Amino acid sequence: MQPLCKQPLSDPGMDSTPAIAFNDKLVLAPLAGLSDRPFRRLCRAFGADFAVSEMISAKGLVYGDRKSRILLAPGPSDKPHWVQLFGSDPEIIRAAAEIALANGANLVDLNMGCPVRKVVKTGAGAALLKDPARAGAIMRALARAPAIPFTVKIRTGWDRSRPVLELFIALAANFGARALTCHPRTATQMFSGRADWLRLLKAARRAPLPIIGSGDLREPDEAVKALQQPGMAAVMLGRGTLGRPWLFRECRALLEGGPGWRPEPGLKLETILKHGKWLRAEYGEKTGLLLYRKHLAWYVRGMPGAAAFRSRLFAIRSFAELNQSLAGVFQG
Ligand SMILES: Cc1cc2nc3c(=O)[nH]c(=O)nc-3n(C[C@H](O)[C@H](O)[C@H](O)COP(=O)(O)O)c2cc1C
């Protein structure tokens, strides 16, 4: 991990970020606890154009919290390194974004959509959908010279009575955000119902900045169809990639108009073992194993023998034993 440093700011330094084009892009969504360095690397290897970090506390970065610092460090595939911050104080977010840029980030995403209580009660995440003035002040703080390249991620509103999609698109465009991602559910909906793609596409067609869509894109045809809609610059894939990081290659094959692509069982097994190896290298045996088990439960979903494997999973105490048992599932 790189040491955390805060370099003095200068205009040319800030502007050295390469321009990032969003057109026709497949992006790994930020997933707290999941879109870590090993998983981002795996998804990039299967053709994700970008992969956003887990959300990182702006306050944590500014006050030197070790966990936040570890989350911030770029991995080998993080080019560009797109880091998501959450917070509610414009100056703390500005300071955190400066720290992020000085430590390898190329682009900062502002989390204005997380509906989780722990985040919302601090005025961050989706709470900002109820406070557009504060959301605007945060964007203004990043936009002031030397400007920090940023994107915004929202839901359509706090609840159905307070839609803010168009308002936030206008705010983001006004403050020079490079793109806005929307998961078209309200915050109070959490993950229930369906993502309202009609609503998102209607707003995207008229938007003055690139719009990225996120929500319920589980299959390659769903992702490609969304990407081909007018005004949709890119799509983010979240839950669909769990146990299926090769979803990006499946989407890419469809986008290129070929016959489609499905991974062979051998490639799946090789990928899963590689994921385990990277988790162990990143977190060590104990934490690595905990995380590996979580991913394995997704990897074997739908396979014959999966239920028996899953019931054994939590009793297994080493990578070697786990991998052996996993190979058994693949050999049928
Ligand atoms: C486990 C989990 C963690 C998430 N963490 C974040 C996060 O840290 N930041 C964020 O903006 N969205 C987060 N999201 C929302 C996703 O980025 C995405 O917008 C949402 O899940 C809809 O896409 P999907 O249907 O493809 O999963 C999370 C979602 C899940 C399921």
The ligand as a Tripos MOL2 file, in Angstrom:
@<TRIPOS>MOLECULE
LIG
   31    33     1     0     0
SMALL
NO_CHARGES

@<TRIPOS>ATOM
      1 C1        -24.0340   -5.1760   -1.1760 C.3       1 LIG1
      2 C2        -24.2050   -3.8550   -1.8630 C.ar      1 LIG1
      3 C3        -23.3370   -2.8140   -1.5690 C.ar      1 LIG1
      4 C4        -23.4860   -1.5640   -2.1980 C.ar      1 LIG1
      5 N1        -22.5980   -0.5750   -1.9110 N.ar      1 LIG1
      6 C5        -22.7040    0.6200   -2.5400 C.ar      1 LIG1
      7 C6        -21.7480    1.6550   -2.2920 C.ar      1 LIG1
      8 O1        -20.7940    1.5060   -1.5190 O.2       1 LIG1
      9 N2        -21.9350    2.8310   -2.9560 N.ar      1 LIG1
     10 C7        -22.9660    3.0340   -3.8370 C.ar      1 LIG1
     11 O2        -23.0940    4.1040   -4.4170 O.2       1 LIG1
     12 N3        -23.8520    2.0630   -4.1060 N.ar      1 LIG1
     13 C8        -23.7330    0.8640   -3.4830 C.ar      1 LIG1
     14 N4        -24.6180   -0.1310   -3.7900 N.ar      1 LIG1
     15 C9        -25.6030    0.0820   -4.8660 C.3       1 LIG1
     16 C10       -25.0190   -0.4230   -6.2020 C.3       1 LIG1
     17 O3        -23.8830    0.3080   -6.5930 O.3       1 LIG1
     18 C11       -26.0500   -0.3870   -7.3380 C.3       1 LIG1
     19 O4        -26.3500    0.9470   -7.6680 O.3       1 LIG1
     20 C12       -27.3410   -1.1090   -6.9620 C.3       1 LIG1
     21 O5        -27.0660   -2.3520   -6.3210 O.3       1 LIG1
     22 C13       -28.2150   -1.3750   -8.1970 C.3       1 LIG1
     23 O6        -27.5310   -2.1460   -9.1450 O.3       1 LIG1
     24 P1        -27.6800   -3.7690   -9.2600 P.3       1 LIG1
     25 O7        -29.1510   -4.0670   -9.3760 O.co2     1 LIG1
     26 O8        -26.8910   -4.0690  -10.5060 O.co2     1 LIG1
     27 O9        -27.1000   -4.3540   -8.0200 O.co2     1 LIG1
     28 C14       -24.5240   -1.3670   -3.1440 C.ar      1 LIG1
     29 C15       -25.3890   -2.4210   -3.4400 C.ar      1 LIG1
     30 C16       -25.2460   -3.6540   -2.8120 C.ar      1 LIG1
     31 C17       -26.1880   -4.7720   -3.1630 C.3       1 LIG1
@<TRIPOS>BOND
     1     1     2 1
     2     2     3 ar
     3     2    30 ar
     4     3     4 ar
     5     4     5 ar
     6     4    28 ar
     7     5     6 ar
     8     6     7 ar
     9     6    13 1
    10     7     8 2
    11     7     9 ar
    12     9    10 ar
    13    10    11 2
    14    10    12 ar
    15    12    13 ar
    16    13    14 ar
    17    14    15 1
    18    14    28 ar
    19    15    16 1
    20    16    17 1
    21    16    18 1
    22    18    19 1
    23    18    20 1
    24    20    21 1
    25    20    22 1
    26    22    23 1
    27    23    24 1
    28    24    25 2
    29    24    26 1
    30    24    27 1
    31    28    29 ar
    32    29    30 ar
    33    30    31 1
@<TRIPOS>SUBSTRUCTURE
     1 LIG1         1 GROUP 0 **** ****
